[in-house]
Amino acid sequence: MIVLITFEDTDEKTGKPVRRVSHGVDSITGKNIVMSDVNLSELAGVKYHEGMREYYLDEASPREQLPINYRGVEQKAPVRRVKDAEMVFCFGSNLAGRHGKGAAQFAMRNHGAKYGMGEGRTGMAYALPTKNEHLEVLPLSVIEKYVEEYLLYTEAHPDEIFYTTKFGTGLASYKDTEIAPMLRGAGPNVLLPGAWMNILDPGHIHLAAVGSRDFNHYEFFKHHMDSAIANLKKKFEKVTLVSGGAKGTDAMAERYYKESGSKIPGVSMTVVEANWGKYSKSAGPKRNRTMVGLSTHVIAFWDMASPGTSNMISTSREEGLIVKVVDTRLAPDFAASHGTYGEEIQDKKTGSLETGGSVETPAPAVTVERGRKLFVNTAYAQPPALNIKPKASGPKLS
């Protein structure tokens, strides 16, 4: 399936408005396809996706007749925005419909899954069986048939976005490498876990940039994003940035993509927006859960105090993501006002040293008045230890 990125133009001969295609994005490989001045109305088999607000060509479209050339020219891809509460939540279930744990319980509490309904769509949830009515694990061949039904359903509802969790790999105990290949034919309206996307396309990773809403030092942020992406691009062909659509770090991530990231070949961006109107204070944590699910790597800008960022770091590591922590106290304006500089942080997941910034010479003594006390910094301050026990090891995000 090819997603068409279009724009409004004016026909030189008639003077009438027309819609042209700047480029296409292959939903399987993620590669950009250059289309030389193509008029949208001239393409056969074009359909409109309400959820993505984009036109696309399905598998039945006559691709060999399209005026496409593969010159390898990378186009600036737009930011893809999805709203957490408006996506259909696909989770692993049992045929008895006993949604008592994990993603199934979450789907029942937050997405309208019905107790006793173990298969198919209810509310904004889709139950995909991985166990039978006796709670016995189903064979992979049976699960694959349910996956085929799920993909047919998503194809029949192109105006909706489907967020697919890692069904079958929890209580059913199958490996990611056994389940992920079943989703190879998923369309552009199906969001897959970052780990599964990496299995289907080993050259593609998803990097979540997370941090406090109060962190606004853009040059410091850009420096570390440049470094992280440069290192990742040595190993991976494609990097999709994942952000939360809020203020502070999230806003800087979007700015970074628009000003710098979008110019780097193979870099794209997805923004997962929280639904504060529906979920109130719990909207943020729900959005964060989705961001973790969609990602393979995380770069966290943390002041060693924010509980929200701390939770994101621990949750990411528990899910097996590769995490780099950047100490935002090293940002020049933050350090000047607080008198702290920080040290390198031991990443207990990989055993590697990661630092929030490079300070080649000892920081000068800074006296900062805090109420009735004076804090004098004559050396590097020691950040609190990260009390996190990761599940698995993986390549370092440096």
Secondary structure, DSSP 8 states (H G I E B T S, - for coil): -EEEEEEEEE-TTT--EEEEEEEEEETTT--EEEEEEEEGGGSTTEEEETTTTEEEE-TTS-GGGS-EE----------EEEEGGGSEEEEEEETT----SHHHHHHHHHS---TT--SEEETTEEEEEEE-TTS-B--HHHHHHHHHHHHHHHHH-TTS-EEE--TTSSTT---HHHHGGGGTT--TTEE--HHHHHHH-TTEEEEEEEE-TT---HHHHHHHHHHHHHHHHTT-SEEEEEE-S-STHHHHHHHHHHHTGGGSTTEEEEEEE--HHHHGGGHHHHHHHHHHHH-SEEEEEE-S--HHHHHHHHHHHHTT-EEEEEEGGGSHHHHHHH------EE-TTTS-EE-SS---S----EEEEETTEEEEESS-----------S-------
